[in-house]
Amino acid sequence: MSTTATLLDLRTPAAFGVEIQQQVSLAPYTTMKVGGPAEYFAPVTTVAALIRLVRWARSVELPYYLLGGGSNVLIADAGIRGLVIYNRCRQVRVDAAPCCVFPVDDRPFLFAESGVALAGLARQSVAEGLTGLEWAVSVPGTVGGAVVNNAGAHGGEVKDNLYDAMVLDEQDEIREIPADELEHAYRSSSLKRRLAVKAGFGPVVLSVNFRLAYGDAAAIRAQADAYLAHRRRTQPSEPSLGSTFKNPAGDFAGRLIEAAGLKGTQVGGVQVSTQHANFIVNPGGVGAASAGDVAALMAQIQQTVQARHGVSLEPEIQMVGEW
Ligand SMILES: Cc1cc2nc3c(=O)[nH]c(=O)nc-3n(C[C@H](O)[C@H](O)[C@H](O)COP(=O)(O)OP(=O)(O)OC[C@H]3O[C@@H](n4cnc5c(N)ncnc54)[C@H](O)[C@@H]3O)c2cc1C
């Protein structure tokens, strides 16, 4: 798989504090626990290092791929060619609204770097008595992945409270983009489209500001607890990528899959969850299944649902790497 390894001088990133490893298995870094190696792999913990690393990769024409929580990506068994940047930039801050800019609106800002876990951020906001992110207390993944995908649950979604995002754009400019310019829609954004167009050299979310409000702390906590309890009751706890397929208009992918008799169907080490039919689970974890098993089971589900219901199911998860 390695095409670029011998040509790269890895001393430059080392000089600004980023250690690049080679042929690192990515399965442990995804929630499905499958997938092959990254040709190059670099964890980053500061936004300054993230910016320098992306600029360096662009300068040497090395395709890069941002990995957050790995909770929405099915990585091919053959792995990812180029540089996988494992985002661990995790600073969080609550900022008062500056009264010279917002004289009659004192709702605070919640600043988060893009590698912050969304669920942890939501729990922190709940603990601070802030309302707006309760829906996110059980959604896996990072803030960066959530902004790209417009993650949502329980009727809430990222776009409801996002104020702006700091992005390193394709022209190497750092831009503060107002939320409405990100064109968030159902599990998508302008960033997601730009990532697809500029594969390997797309925009990078560095940090975001949510705008939240203070509310009744006990009521906020009760709502968040109810969402958590609902998720524990209704979704499997084994490794998965969450919902495999998007809900078709006016219906639910899980209902269609269950009605097609597919609950419990197995391919290799993975199976259609017996608890929630839109989840494919990998009960054995790392080493017990392959990305190929997941892809084969997805194809079987799509064919069966098409034959039984005449509905074409579209994947919600993203297949990345060398398929
Ligand atoms: C058990 C389970 C339950 C789930 N429930 C929900 C749910 O209720 N609602 C929901 O919306 N989703 C849900 N998901 C899916 C997933 O949690 C979301 O899509 C999440 O927002 C993905 O974030 P991530 O950090 O894991 O992204 P990754 O999977 O790491 O990456 C996803 C995409 O975003 C890109 N990306 C990541 N970070 C950046 C960045 N900083 N800059 C640019 N691009 C970036 C990646 O390159 C990739 O293309 C669930 C998943 C699981 C496993």
The ligand as a Gaussian input file, in Angstrom:
#p B3LYP/6-31G(d) Opt

LIG

0 1
 C      -23.455000       3.961000      19.096000
 C      -23.536000       5.135000      18.149000
 C      -24.612000       5.994000      18.234000
 C      -24.705000       7.099000      17.358000
 N      -25.756000       7.951000      17.492000
 C      -25.830000       9.051000      16.706000
 C      -26.892000       9.994000      16.868000
 O      -27.758000       9.850000      17.697000
 N      -26.905000      11.067000      16.035000
 C      -25.938000      11.281000      15.105000
 O      -25.998000      12.292000      14.403000
 N      -24.921000      10.405000      14.931000
 C      -24.835000       9.325000      15.709000
 N      -23.803000       8.435000      15.539000
 C      -22.809000       8.671000      14.486000
 C      -21.600000       9.509000      14.951000
 O      -21.545000       9.527000      16.340000
 C      -21.660000      10.940000      14.420000
 O      -21.711000      10.963000      13.024000
 C      -20.446000      11.750000      14.914000
 O      -20.736000      13.120000      14.787000
 C      -19.148000      11.450000      14.175000
 O      -18.082000      12.104000      14.842000
 P      -16.604000      11.490000      14.857000
 O      -15.721000      12.427000      15.586000
 O      -16.638000      10.109000      15.381000
 O      -16.281000      11.502000      13.317000
 P      -15.383000      10.454000      12.473000
 O      -16.170000       9.182000      12.321000
 O      -14.035000      10.353000      13.073000
 O      -15.327000      11.220000      11.103000
 C      -16.505000      11.471000      10.359000
 C      -16.170000      12.412000       9.197000
 O      -15.886000      13.709000       9.683000
 C      -14.581000      14.117000       9.263000
 N      -13.994000      14.906000      10.352000
 C      -13.876000      14.550000      11.654000
 N      -13.310000      15.561000      12.351000
 C      -13.052000      16.550000      11.476000
 C      -12.468000      17.852000      11.568000
 N      -12.018000      18.337000      12.745000
 N      -12.376000      18.595000      10.451000
 C      -12.804000      18.134000       9.259000
 N      -13.357000      16.915000       9.102000
 C      -13.492000      16.137000      10.193000
 C      -13.830000      12.831000       9.035000
 O      -12.722000      13.010000       8.182000
 C      -14.926000      11.970000       8.419000
 O      -15.111000      12.284000       7.079000
 C      -23.693000       7.335000      16.404000
 C      -22.587000       6.466000      16.336000
 C      -22.501000       5.393000      17.213000
 C      -21.302000       4.494000      17.157000

